Structures are given as structure tokens and as C-alpha cells.
Amino acid sequence: MQIVILGGGITGMFSAYYLLKDGHAVTIIDKDSPSDQTSAFNSGQLTAAFASAPRIYFNEIFLSYLGRKGAIWISPKQILKDPSWFFSAARKGMTGFEKGILSLSEKSLELFRIFFREESIEVDLIKGVIELYDRIERAKEVAGITNARFVDGNEALEIGYKNFGGGVLFEDGLSVNPAKLFVQLRSKLSQMGVKMILGQEANLNVTQGRVNFVKADTSEVRGDFYLVAAGSRSRHICKMIGYDPKIMPARGLSMIFSVKGGSQIRTPGFFEDYGIGVSPHDSVTMRMTSFFQMVGFNEKFKQSERSWMINTIREHLTADIDIHQIGEGVGYRPCTPDQLPVIGKVPGYSNLFIASGNCRIGVTLAPVTGDIVRSLVNGRELNRDFTQFFDPSRFSN
Ligand SMILES: Cc1cc2nc3c(=O)[nH]c(=O)nc-3n(C[C@H](O)[C@H](O)[C@H](O)COP(=O)(O)OP(=O)(O)OC[C@H]3O[C@@H](n4cnc5c(N)ncnc54)[C@H](O)[C@@H]3O)c2cc1C
């Protein structure tokens, strides 16, 4: 069959990878905007996570309005634009989805291991990732939920992180350089025969519950099935054909540094209470990421925000690093109000699927998302207990 994918980020690419392996012909159309490369500008940490978004509590939002510094910021304009999104996100809090997300991420990590074994790509792969917490009790609690290993503040010190109450060590977790994964997956897919139409914006042409073709800037592309995998832009594409997947962008910043004398940090870390990621890549390159800001699509970060991120990291590394910035990029996490992905058939359409909404763990979940897409396209029955929590029809009323 001919499959046309709108969006060549990590989700669209892993979907293409599995569809191709099943013998389908795949075309990816991507607008390839240099200002929007979420799948290349993220932390690249792959762990058995149980939550796809940070907690969104109204008291925290108001404290940030009063000047408290931190990673989360939600602009009042965004709340006024879509108040029901924020009310349901705040109401949902942190319960009810952990088991589902955990089993998806565990399965995805297994698929990543197979992928890295089978495909010779060089992505600065590191084994072992640590999540760090101010409060030792929270570290113990998370270790219990995830089955990862609890470490106390002293062991965190030995690993290279100071001023934390404790942490959770994902010994089977992985870290990659996401920019390398992005570029190499694109070239692998081209070699395998995926047709790439890059630099063109795609939209759907539909009549009576069917997609007729995808309209790109210079062509019309036809297929048997179509997949919207346009990250946080998926909402725009779907709303034009009468379906709202309720995906909002939560932007973040990636800064890449060269480290004089080597980074000395061997285990990538995520500072949960600050929303900051530290990912060493090769011995002299290091990535720092932070911010979960709901401000729409807007690339501008303040210098004071960059300084806050770097200073917070310095306060928590045992090594005194000499860094020189060599790159930077903004990413937009595709987030739903119930913190669950949107994967499945688009309600009201017989030949259209959507795969998005993986928010802050979209790289981790890309293989399992692609694997679900392949099953749906191949018409394989999936257990309803498994599919219901990411079913797109939950947003169709
Ligand atoms: C700072 C930061 C740190 C993060 N850290 C991690 C992490 O450590 N681990 C993890 O698992 N996840 C992490 N994430 C989340 C992860 O990056 C995202 O969830 C993931 O990249 C989403 O991938 P995607 O393919 O669904 O969407 P995207 O990467 O946004 O890809 C969508 C693609 O669709 C294209 N597109 C959009 N509209 C159109 C259109 N109309 N026509 C054609 N093309 C279109 C875009 O150009 C884009 O290439 C992080 C995110 C950020 C911002």
C-alpha cells in the first residue's frame, strides 16, 4: 500500500521505518522549518517514564506570575485562548495514566534496543540515566513506581551530581544525541526507499469521510492511507478537516556546549524539580535543556532564562566545567490536556490516522508509536484495553 505521512519528526520517521519493513511504499512530507526542529532539539534521554508531562498546578502557575523562577511558564493569553484545556490539565493532576505510559515506554525502549542492534548508526549512545530530586522521599516513591534503582544523595555525588536528596537510576535507560539520531534516521529512510518531500507544507484534501490527497506546496500526493504526525502542529492540520486533537505546544530550549578538557559527567541526568536535563554526548560535547512554557509558537528566550539554566546546572554538578556554547534550538512538545498520546484512526475518516501528543517523552515513545501505527495500517486487531487510553475519539465530542 501507499502511505503518506505528514510530518517527518521522530514519530513520523519511526512510523515510516516500520511501515517500510512491512513492504509498504512510504512518502514523508515535511515543511522542515529551521525554527521548529523539536525532534533534533531535545534532551535525548530515553527512560521508562510514567508521566508524559510535568504537573500543571494553578498555584505554581500563579507563583511564576509573581516572579518565581522555574521551568514552567504558561502565558495568560494561552489560558484565555483555550481555558478548557488548562482546566482539564490541572484537574487531571498526576493520576490515572502512569501504568499505561510506563508500559508504552518500556516497550518502546525494547524496540530502541532492537533498532540500535540492527541498524548501524552512530548517535553517541550512553547506557544509564539518572533522575534527581530535592526530596529523598520523592526519589524513593518514584523508584517504587518505576522499578528503577533508588540512590541516595551520597551515591548521586559519586555519579557527579550534588545538592540533591536522592535520585532514581535507570540502569537500562539510554541517552542519545537527538540531532544525530534525527539526521541519520532521515538518511537511513531515504536509503531504504522512503520518498522525502522536504521544505513543503502539507494539508489534507477531504470529501465525505475520506482523504483524497495531500496538498503540498508544489504537488498533490495520493495514497491508500494517510498519517498526521506533525507534532504540535497536528492540531492545525486536523482542525481544518473538523477534528480537534487538543494538542498544544509546550516549548523548551536546548543549548549545546563544547567542554574544555572533557565533560567529566558520564551519566546523563534530569533534575526533576527544576525541569532541567544534562546530557553528555561525546567526551567534549554536552547538551543542557529546560523550560516547559506554553506561549504558543515563539522562539525568543531571554538571556536571564539561559543564565538561570546554566547557573542551576553549575550548582548541581560536582565538576567545575569550562564550557563554550556551540549551538542552540527551540522545540515544541506536543501536549494533550490528559497527558496521553493521540494515536489511532481520526474520527469520521476511513483512511486517516494520527500519531502525536507524546509531549515530553516523544523520542522515547517514537518506536512504540510507530509500531502501533503499523498494526493499525495492517488492520491488525489491538486489544481495546491497550488502545483506549490513547484513542483519538476521546476528543471527538
Ligand atoms: C527541551 C526539550 C527536551 C526534551 N527532552 C526529551 C527527552 O529527553 N526524551 C524524550 O523522549 N522526549 C523529549 N522531548 C520531547 C520530544 O522532543 C518530542 O515529544 C518529540 O520530538 C515529538 O516528535 P514528533 O515527531 O511527534 O513531533 P515534531 O518533532 O514536532 O515533528 C513534527 C514534524 O512535522 C512537521 N510539520 C508540521 N506541520 C507540517 C505541515 N503542515 N506540513 C509538513 N510538515 C509539517 C514539522 O516540520 C516537524 O518536522 C523534549 C522536548 C523538548 C522541547
The ligand as an SDF file (V2000), in Angstrom:
LIG
                    3D

 53 58  0  0  0  0  0  0  0  0999 V2000
   13.6720   20.8820   25.5500 C   0  0  0  0  0  0  0  0  0  0  0  0
   13.0480   19.5430   25.2470 C   0  0  0  0  0  0  0  0  0  0  0  0
   13.5690   18.4020   25.8390 C   0  0  0  0  0  0  0  0  0  0  0  0
   13.0010   17.1620   25.5600 C   0  0  0  0  0  0  0  0  0  0  0  0
   13.5940   16.0420   26.0660 N   0  0  0  0  0  0  0  0  0  0  0  0
   13.1220   14.8250   25.7420 C   0  0  0  0  0  0  0  0  0  0  0  0
   13.7670   13.6570   26.2200 C   0  0  0  0  0  0  0  0  0  0  0  0
   14.7900   13.7150   26.8980 O   0  0  0  0  0  0  0  0  0  0  0  0
   13.2330   12.4440   25.8970 N   0  0  0  0  0  0  0  0  0  0  0  0
   12.1130   12.3410   25.1270 C   0  0  0  0  0  0  0  0  0  0  0  0
   11.6530   11.2190   24.9030 O   0  0  0  0  0  0  0  0  0  0  0  0
   11.4830   13.4410   24.6330 N   0  0  0  0  0  0  0  0  0  0  0  0
   11.9630   14.6720   24.9160 C   0  0  0  0  0  0  0  0  0  0  0  0
   11.3320   15.7920   24.4470 N   0  0  0  0  0  0  0  0  0  0  0  0
   10.0870   15.6500   23.6810 C   0  0  0  0  0  0  0  0  0  0  0  0
   10.3360   15.2680   22.2330 C   0  0  0  0  0  0  0  0  0  0  0  0
   11.3420   16.0830   21.6850 O   0  0  0  0  0  0  0  0  0  0  0  0
    9.0300   15.4320   21.4170 C   0  0  0  0  0  0  0  0  0  0  0  0
    7.9570   14.8110   22.0720 O   0  0  0  0  0  0  0  0  0  0  0  0
    9.2050   14.7660   20.0550 C   0  0  0  0  0  0  0  0  0  0  0  0
   10.3270   15.2830   19.3910 O   0  0  0  0  0  0  0  0  0  0  0  0
    7.9500   14.9580   19.2060 C   0  0  0  0  0  0  0  0  0  0  0  0
    8.2030   14.3540   17.9660 O   0  0  0  0  0  0  0  0  0  0  0  0
    7.1490   14.4080   16.7800 P   0  0  0  0  0  0  0  0  0  0  0  0
    7.7700   13.7360   15.6310 O   0  0  0  0  0  0  0  0  0  0  0  0
    5.8500   13.8840   17.2830 O   0  0  0  0  0  0  0  0  0  0  0  0
    6.9380   15.9530   16.5080 O   0  0  0  0  0  0  0  0  0  0  0  0
    7.9960   17.0020   15.8490 P   0  0  0  0  0  0  0  0  0  0  0  0
    9.3810   16.7090   16.2390 O   0  0  0  0  0  0  0  0  0  0  0  0
    7.4430   18.3560   16.1380 O   0  0  0  0  0  0  0  0  0  0  0  0
    7.8740   16.7060   14.3000 O   0  0  0  0  0  0  0  0  0  0  0  0
    6.7710   17.1250   13.5660 C   0  0  0  0  0  0  0  0  0  0  0  0
    7.2420   17.4140   12.1660 C   0  0  0  0  0  0  0  0  0  0  0  0
    6.1000   17.7900   11.3860 O   0  0  0  0  0  0  0  0  0  0  0  0
    6.4640   18.8360   10.5180 C   0  0  0  0  0  0  0  0  0  0  0  0
    5.2480   19.5780   10.1620 N   0  0  0  0  0  0  0  0  0  0  0  0
    4.4150   20.2610   10.9770 C   0  0  0  0  0  0  0  0  0  0  0  0
    3.3810   20.7570   10.2850 N   0  0  0  0  0  0  0  0  0  0  0  0
    3.5680   20.3720    8.9980 C   0  0  0  0  0  0  0  0  0  0  0  0
    2.8400   20.5740    7.8080 C   0  0  0  0  0  0  0  0  0  0  0  0
    1.6850   21.2280    7.7660 N   0  0  0  0  0  0  0  0  0  0  0  0
    3.3330   20.0500    6.6630 N   0  0  0  0  0  0  0  0  0  0  0  0
    4.5020   19.3560    6.6500 C   0  0  0  0  0  0  0  0  0  0  0  0
    5.2170   19.1330    7.7620 N   0  0  0  0  0  0  0  0  0  0  0  0
    4.7570   19.6250    8.9180 C   0  0  0  0  0  0  0  0  0  0  0  0
    7.4810   19.6580   11.3170 C   0  0  0  0  0  0  0  0  0  0  0  0
    8.3210   20.3830   10.4280 O   0  0  0  0  0  0  0  0  0  0  0  0
    8.2180   18.5750   12.0900 C   0  0  0  0  0  0  0  0  0  0  0  0
    9.3870   18.1460   11.4210 O   0  0  0  0  0  0  0  0  0  0  0  0
   11.8740   17.0630   24.7090 C   0  0  0  0  0  0  0  0  0  0  0  0
   11.3480   18.2100   24.1130 C   0  0  0  0  0  0  0  0  0  0  0  0
   11.9280   19.4440   24.3640 C   0  0  0  0  0  0  0  0  0  0  0  0
   11.3680   20.6670   23.6850 C   0  0  0  0  0  0  0  0  0  0  0  0
  1  2  1  0
  2  3  1  0
  2 52  2  0
  3  4  2  0
  4  5  1  0
  4 50  1  0
  5  6  2  0
  6  7  1  0
  6 13  1  0
  7  8  2  0
  7  9  1  0
  9 10  1  0
 10 11  2  0
 10 12  1  0
 12 13  2  0
 13 14  1  0
 14 15  1  0
 14 50  1  0
 15 16  1  0
 16 17  1  0
 16 18  1  0
 18 19  1  0
 18 20  1  0
 20 21  1  0
 20 22  1  0
 22 23  1  0
 23 24  1  0
 24 25  2  0
 24 26  1  0
 24 27  1  0
 27 28  1  0
 28 29  2  0
 28 30  1  0
 28 31  1  0
 31 32  1  0
 32 33  1  0
 33 34  1  0
 33 48  1  0
 34 35  1  0
 35 36  1  0
 35 46  1  0
 36 37  1  0
 36 45  1  0
 37 38  2  0
 38 39  1  0
 39 40  1  0
 39 45  2  0
 40 41  1  0
 40 42  2  0
 42 43  1  0
 43 44  2  0
 44 45  1  0
 46 47  1  0
 46 48  1  0
 48 49  1  0
 50 51  2  0
 51 52  1  0
 52 53  1  0
M  END
$$$$
